[in-house]
Amino acid sequence: MLAGPLFSREALTVPRQLKHFMVRSGYVGALFVLMYTAAQTTFGWQQVRNLGDIARFGELVFQVFAFVQLTLMIFFSVLFAAGNVSQEKDRRTMLLLLMTDLRDRELVLGKLCASLLLPGVLLATSIPVFFIVHLLGGVSLEQIGCVIAVSAAAGFVAGTWGSLVAFWREKTFQTLAISLIGIVIYLGVVEGAAIFAGANSMASFVVGTLNPFRAMLRVLEPFNTSGGTSFVTAALVSTGTLTGLGVLLALATIWQVRIWNPSRTLGEAATKDESMPGVVRPPRVVWNSPVIWREMMTKAYGRKAIFIKLAYLVVAAFAIYSILSSPADSSLVLGMISPAGAAFVGLSLLTMLLVNAQAVTSLTTERDVGTLELLLVTDITAKEFILGKLGGVLYNSKELVLTPLLFMAWYAVQGTITTENFVYVSLGFLTLVLFAAMLGLHSGLSYETSRTAIANSLGTVFFLFVGIFICMILILQARASFGLQLPSFLVFILGGSLGLWVSLTHRNPSPALTLAAGVLPFCTFYAITSFLLGQTLGVCLFVVAAYGFTVIAMLVPAVSEFDTVLGRSVMPKG
């Protein structure tokens, strides 16, 4: 009743859709595929009868499931909450909602609960899988309950944060960027405060409860009594503090929703025009390619985009400071990558997510406001439109792309990495950035609804890196027996190929996109194994070849068969 008719409509209509059941069953199936891959990696084809080995395997699977699910809950909760409200603003339907008799709490909580419906359903469907892991041993029912509670609280606070930003900002790109960077800054500030308070102090324990990942680590280490509390107490306190923080964010959104909406910039613009009657602004010189001129020379993504870049630089400065303040002989992160490499990977992932978000919103916004059809009836060619959008995305994201490269260049100058390795890293990183930008444009062209396009685009990039991380963990678990257990990874890789194929060929399948979906996960797997073996050239070559080919496979249809990609015509068969 608190959420009102907006959530009631979502709760009644969503279960009628086939994709609702496909997502639920697909998520459970993905967990079982991950469990099977971990089992084959740990035991191979040998028959295991030792209960202790089975219990240790159950503990390993539980740890992987817990962290993967927590990460997914945070990411998709903030993404769905932000995208749900931004879509209303892009389609100009938010004004219609404000004109109805909906109360402020019904508007905010209705949108929030509707956005969290799918993450909540996925969290509920994972509970039987966790109980199956419990049957293997090594995991208690209390740990399972704590993991579910912490994940639910983290998803709730992430959703309220995304909803607050979406009601506050007008531009979809600003909403997504501020939401993602805000979560990173929040986790960094909490961790910094916890470290500053002392390792085993009560203040560190209280501050650390605001970080769901730190609380999850306590749950996964049941015999750790740091701070003088058990893991159950730590999880309950973390759940309570995160839920309380989410309630505060929701109340702040309800309080300000009528102040933020409708946007005050509309009234300010009208007042300014009325105060200067007869004043005509001198015309601006437009380039021969008007699309890229608009992307580069106008504030197409809002006037506050500069603050997003400043926030990103703050995150980068914090990461660099943490690396410089760490001891020179620091151990490898997760036993596979140096602290400097981990910082570079984190910044690179954030860069690719922001580039991808800007690319997909550059097209979805055009469609929602009705300007895409106007562009299509002009004499602008498909080549000018696509390359103009791509060039504008890369130009507006230049600070985000250059920061990780300058970070690694500084390490190359210091002699920490060789010049050869710096060249390999730079080529691979730039290829992945181009892939993220083109994937955003491809999703914006392939999906008709903005929310679906944004979720598909950002979700593909996110799942790609989550899959790489899980694969590296499992390879390290296999260690010396990796050669014998290599076939067990085929199920994991084929699952990634199938998901990528569904994403890339949603509207217009092509042999090139099918080949890219089949080859890219295998090349990525080879690059991972080459990296763990200490190779460099092979990693660069396979990353550039696989992701570069995928970029071309998405770019060529967008340029040559533009109407077909948009669904305005059907490609002839035969």
N, C-alpha and C positions, 0 to 999 in steps of 0.2 A: 504493500500500500504506500510506503514511503517513496518508492521509485515512480509510481504513477503509470499512466497509460503507455509511455514510451517503452518502458521495459516489458509491460504486459504484451504489447504487440510483438516485440522481439522474441519473447519467450514462446509465443504461440506460433509464429511463422517460421522461425529457424528450424525446429524439429521436423517440419514438413519437407525440408530440402534434402535431396540425396547427399549433397556434399557434407552435410552435418554428420551423417552416419559414416561416410567415407573417411572423414578426418578422425573421428573417434577410433574406428577400427584400424586406420592407418597408423595412428600414434601407438596403439597397443602392439600392432605388428612390428613397428620399428623398434620398440623396446625388446621384443622377443628376438628380433634379428640381432640386435646388439648383444643380448645375452648369449645367443648361440655363437656369435663371433668370439666373444670373450671366453666361452667354454672351450672352443676349439683352439684358441690362442693359448689358454692355460694348460689344457690336458692333451690337446691333439686328438689322435684317434685311439689312444690307449684307454683301457677300461679302468675306472677309478672306483675303488672299494673303501678307501680310507675316509672315515667320516671327518677327520680333521682337515683333509685337503678340500673336501666339499664345502665345509664351513668357511674356510679361507676364501674359496671361490665366491660363495654367497656374500661375504663381506666386501670383496672387490666389486662385484656387480652392484651391490647396494650403494657403494661410494660413487660409482660412475653415474648410476641412475639419479642419485640425490643431487649432484652438482649440475648434471645436464638439465634436469627438470627445473631446478631453481633458476638457472640461466634463461631457460625458455619462458618461464612464467614472468620474469621481470621484463624480458624483451618484448614479448607479444602483448602483455598487458598494457605497457606504455604505448606500443605501436597502435593497437586497436583503439584504445581510449583517445589518443590524439587524432588518429585518422577519422574516427567516427564523427567527431565534432567539426574537424576541418572540412569534411565533405559537405556538411550542412552550410558552412560559410561560403565555400566555393560555389555551391549551387544557389546561393542567395535564399535558401529556405530557413536559415536561422532567424531572419526577420519575421517570417510567418509563425515560427514557434513562439517568438517573443510576443506576438500580437494575440496569441490565444490566452485562455484562462489558466494555463499551466502555472503552478507556483514555481518559485525559483528552485526549491529542493526537488520538485518533480522533474524539472528540466535537467538539472545537473545529475541527480542520482539516477534518473532514467537513462540518460546517455551513458553514465558510468557503468551501471549494472548491465546494460545491453552490451557494452564493449567487453566486460569481464565474463560474459556468459560462456563463450567458447573456451578461454583459458580455464575457467572453473570446471567445465565439463571434462576437459582433458585431465585436469588434476584428479577428478573423481574416478575417471576410468583407469588411472594408473594405480589406484589403491589395491585392486586384486593382484596386479603384477608384483607389487611390493610384498604382498602376503605369500606369493609363490616363492619369492626370494627368501622370505622368512623360513619356509619349509626346508631350505638348504642348510640352515644353521648359520651361526656367526652374527645374526642380527636379532635384536629383541623387538617385541611389539612396541615398547616405549620409544625406541629409536624411529620406527616407522611413523608413529603418531607425531613425533617431534618434527620429522622431515616434512610431513604433509602440512603441519601447522605453520612452520616457518615459510614454506613455499607459498602458502595461501596468503599469509600476511605480507610477504614481499611483493606478490602480484597485486595485492590490494593497494599498497602504498605507491607502487609504480603506476598503476592505473589512475589513481587520484592525481598524481603529479602530471601525467600526460593530459588528463582532462583539464586541469588548471591552466596549463600552458596553452591548450587549444582554445579555451574560452577567452584567454587573455590576448593572444596574438591573432592577426588576420591571415597572414600568408602561411600556406601549408608547409613550405620548406622551413620557415622560421620555427614553426611548431615542432616539426620532427627534429630539427637540429638542436633546439634548446632542450627538448625532452631527453635526447640521447646524451648530450654533453652534460646536462644537469645531473643525470644519474652517475656519470663518471666522476664529476667534481664532488658529488655527495659522498661517494664511497672513498675518494681520496682524502677528503676532509675528516671523515670519521676515522679512517685508519691512521692519519697523522695525529689526530687528537688522542687516539688510544695508545699510540707509541709514545707520545709526549707524556702521557699520564703515568707511564711505567709499565713494565711487562706484566707483573703479577699483582698490581694494586687493584683495590676495589673500584677506583675511578676508571681505570682501564676496562674493567669488566662492564661497568654501566655504559660507558661510551661505546664499547664494542658490541653491545646488544643491538645498536642501531644499524650494524652491518650484517645483513642476512648471511653472507658467506662466512663470516667469522662464527656466527651462531651455528651454521651447518657443520663447520669443522669441529666444534665442541660436541655436536651430536654424533659425528662419526668417530670421535675418540671418547668413548664412554668412561674410560678410567682416568681421564684427565680432570683433575679437581682444581685447576687454577682459579683463583678468586674465591676459593673456599665453597664452591657450589657444585652441584651435580649437573650433568648435561641436561636433565629434564628441567631443572630450575632455570638454567641458562636459556633453553629453548622457549620456555614459557615467558620469561622476562622479555626476550627478543620479540616474540610474537605480540606481546602486549604493547611494547614500545612502538613497534612498526605499525600496529593497528591504530594506536593513538595518534601517531604522526599522520597516517592516512586520513583519519577522521578530521584532524585539524586542517589538512589540505582541502578536504571536501567542504568543510564549513567556510573556509576562506573563499572558495570558488562560488558557493551559494551566496555569500555576502556581496561579492563583487560582480556577479554575472550581469546584472542590469546596468552596472557602471561601465563595464568593458564592452557591452553589446547593447545597441548597435555601435559600431566603431565611431569613436569621436573624430577620427580623421576625415570622415565624410562631411561632418558639420563644419570642421575647421576649413576644409577646402571651399565649401559653399560660402562661408562668411568672408573668406579672403577674396573670392571672385566678386561678391556683391560690394565690398568696400572699395574696389578699384574698377568702377564701370568705364568701359571704353578703352581700357588698357589691354593691349595685345602683346603677348610675349613674342619676341623675335623668333623666326623659324630656325630650327636646327638643321644642320647639314647631315643628310642621311647617306650612308654608304651605298654602293651598288648592291650589296647584300644586306637588305634591311633586317633580316632575322638575327644575324649575328651582331648587327649594330644595336638592335634593341637589347640583346642579352648583355652586351658589354658596356654600352654607353648610357643606359637608363637603370633606374632602381626597380627592375622587374620583380625582384624577390624581396622587396620591402626596404624601408629606410634603416632598419635596425640590423641588417645583415652583417655590418661591421662588428657588432658586439658578439655575434656568433663566432667570428674569427678570433676576436680577442679572448673569448672563453676557451676556444681550442688552444690558443697559445698559452693560456694559464695552465691547462692540463699538460701540455708539452713541457712547460717549465717545471711543473711539479714532478713529472716523470724523470726529467734530466737531473733535477736536484736529488731525488731519491737514489739515482744511480751514482752520482758523484759522492754522496755521503755514505754509501755502502762500502764495506772493506774491499780491498783489492782482490783478496782471496775468497770472495763470496762463492758459495756453492751454486751449482747450476739449478735453475728454476725447473722443478719437476724432474730433475736429473737429465735434461736434454737440451737446454738452451741457457746461454749466459744472461745475467740480469740486464745488460745493455741490449741484447737481442730481444729479450722479453719486452722491454720498453718500446723498442722499434716496432715489434709486432703489434703491440697494443695501440700505438699511435697510427700504424698503418690500417688496422681494422677500423678504427674510428674514422679515419680519412675516407676509406672506401664506403663506409655506411653513409657519410655525409654527402659524398659525391653522388652515390646512387640515389639518395633521397632528393637531391637537387635535380638530377636528370629525370626521374620519374614524375616529380611534381611539375617540371617545366612543360610536360605534355598534358598531364591530367588537369592542370589549372586551365590550360587553353581550351580543353574540351568542356569543362564545367561552366566556364563563363561564356561559352558560345563563340569564341574567337577562332577556334580551329577551322570551322566551316568557312569563316570569312577568309582565312588565309588560303584555303584550298581553291577558292574561286578567283584568286589573283593570279598574276603571271609568275609567281614564285615557284620555281621548280622543286621537285622532291629532293634533289641533291642540295640545293641551297637551304631548304628547310632543315633537313636532318643534320647536315654538316654545320649549319649555323647554330642549331641547338647544342650539338656536341662541342663545338668550339666555345660557345658561351658557358657551358657547364665547366669545362676545363679552365677557362680564364677566370671565372668567378671563384674557383676552388684552388687557385694557384698557391695561396698561402698555406692551405692545408696539405698540398702535395709537396711543397718545397721544405716544409719543416722536418719531416722524417728524413729526407735526403740530406739536408744540412746537418742533422744529428749524426748520420752515418759518415758524412764527409769529415766532420770533426774527429771522429774516431779513426778515420783513415789517415788524417794529418798527424794524429798522435801516435800512429803506428800500431794501434790495437788490432786493426784489420788491414790486410794488404789492399793495394790499389786494384788488383785483379778482382778480389772479392767484392770491393765496393762497386765496381762496374757491374758485376753479376747481380748484386742486390738491387742496384738502381734500375737495371733493365727489367728485372722481374717485378719490382714494385710498380714501375710505370705501366707495364703491361696489365697488371691487376687493376690499376686505377682506370685505365681505358676500358677494361672489361666491365668494371662496375658502372661506369658512365653509360656504356652502350647497352648494358642489361637494363638500366633504368629507362632508357628511351624505348627499348624493345617491349618492355612490360607496359609502358604507357600507351604504346600503339596497339598492343595485343588485347588488353582488357578494357572493357567499356566503362566499368565503374572505377572511380578513383580509389576507393578503399581496397578493392581487390587488387588493383595494379600495384599500389604501394605495399601492401602486405606480401604479394608475390615477389616483388623486386627486392625489398629489404630482407625478406625471409630467405630468399635464395642465397644472398651473400652471407647472411648469418649462419644458415645451415651448412654452407660450404666450409666455414671456418670451424664450426663446432665439429663437423665430421673429421676435419684434419686433426683437430686436437684429440678427439677420441681415438683416431687411428694411431697417432703417435704414442698415446698411453698404452694401447694394446700391443704395439710392436715392442715397446720397452718391457712389457710384461712377458712377451714370448722370449726375448733375448736370444740365447744361443740356439734355441730350437725354432727360430723364425723360418728358416728354409724349409723345414718339414711341415710347418703349419701355414705356409703361404696360401694353399688352396682355401683355407677357412676364411680368408679375407674376401674371397670372391663374392660371397653373399652380401657382405657389407658394401662392396664397390658396386655391384650390380643394382643394389637398392638405391645408391646415390645416382647412378646413371638413369634409372627409371624416373626418379623424382625430377632430375634435371630435364629429362626429355618431356615430361608432362608440362613443366614450366615454360620451356622454350617453344614448344610446338602447340601451344594452346589453341591458336586460331588458324595458323597456316603452316602446317608441317612441311618440311622440305628435307631432301636427302642430306644437305649440308648440316642442318640443325640436328638431325638424327645422328649423324656421324660425330658431331661435336659433343652431343650428350653422351655418346657411348665411349668416346676416347678420353674426354677431359678427366673423369674420375680415375681412370687407369694411369694417365700421365701424372696426375696429382699424387697418386699412391707411389709411383716410381720416384717422384721428386722428394717425397717424405723419407722413403727408405734411403735414398742417396744422401740426403742431408744428415740423417742419423749415422750413416757410415763415414761422414766427413768429406764427402765429395761436394764440389761446387759448380763446375762447368755443366755437369749433367742436370743439376737442379735448374739452372738458369735456362738451358736449352729446352727442357721439357715444359717448363712454365711458360716461356715465351711462345713456343710452338702451339701448345694446347689452347691457352687462353687467347692468343693472337688469332688462331684459326676460328675460335668461337666468336670473337669480335667481328671478323670478316663475314662469318655465316649469318650474323644478325644484321650487319650493316648493308650488305648487298641487296637483300629483299626490300629493306626499308627505302633504299634509293631507287631501285629499278622497278619494283612492284608496289609503289606506295599506296595506291588505291586498294590493292588486294590485302595489304597488311592492315589497313584500317577497316577492312570489312565492307568497303563500298562496292567491290566487285568480286567476282569469283574467278579464281585461276582456272583456265581450261584444263581438262583432263586429257591424258593420252599424249 
